Amino acid sequence: MRFVNLPLCHIRLARRAIFLPFRDAAAKLYEETRAADVLLSDTGTAPGPVACLNYHARQLVHHAKYGKATLYGKRKPTTIMEPITRGDLWAGKYADNMNSWIAENGIEYTDLSLRHHDLRRIIRLVKQAVKEHDALLAWCRQHASGHSD
């Protein structure tokens, strides 16, 4: 067996690179899918930057609640990154700064993060949902225009 002698700073950087901060993940999801532009404009709401970021943050949480991804955080006062349980996701909310999750039972997780592979999965799912939404909307418009009372 051969051991690789890496400096400790390289190991820490590699470990940090595994996780993507929650806010950055929401921004990346928006960049890749532009789902908020499509769905919020259909409701008559002007999709501003804050509304778009919040929409995509809610998409991340939604997919985590249903087990399609895992949100991670550091439970106060520890400094270890750990998965946030689905129960805590269902009974909690993220803070306005999108950096912490506050569960109903009072547990607070800070440094909310997501793994890159989970974000890629969510991007695929949201893109598919947008396609299906567009197809359904087109079908509804086509059939509504031919409908007369």
Residue, then its C-alpha position, 0 to 999 in steps of 0.5 A: m500500500r502506498f500513501v500519498n503525502l499531501p499537505l494538509c491545506h490541499i486536503r482542506l481545499a479538496r474537502r471544501a470544493i465538494f460543497l457549493p454554498f446554498r446561495d451560489a447553488a441557487a444562482k447557478l440553478y437560475e443561470e442554467t435553467r432560467a425557470a423563474d423567468v418562465l414561471l413567474s412571468d406566467t403569473g403576471t409577476a415581474p421576475g426581479p433578481v431577488a424573486c428569481l434567486n428566492y424561487h430557485a432557492r425554494q426549488l433546491v429545498h423542494h428537491a431536498k425535501y423529496g430526497k432528490a438532493t441533500l442539503y448540508g449545514k453545520r449544526k451550531p455550535t459544531t463545525i462539522m458539515e452534516p446532512i440536514t434531515r428531511g424532517d428538519l427540512w419539512a419543519g423549518k425555513y432558511a434565513d433571509n441571508m440563505n446561509s442558515w436553516i432554522a428547524e422547527n425544533g430550534i436546531e440551526y444549521t449554518d453554512l448551508s451547502l449542496r454537493h455539486h452532483d446534487l445540483r447537477r441532478i436538480i438542474r436536469l429536473v428543473k429543465q425537464a419541468v420547464k419543458e413540460h410546463d411550456a408544452l402544457l402551456a402551449w397545449c392549453r393556449q392551442h385548445a383555449s383559442g379554439h374554444s367558444d362559448 
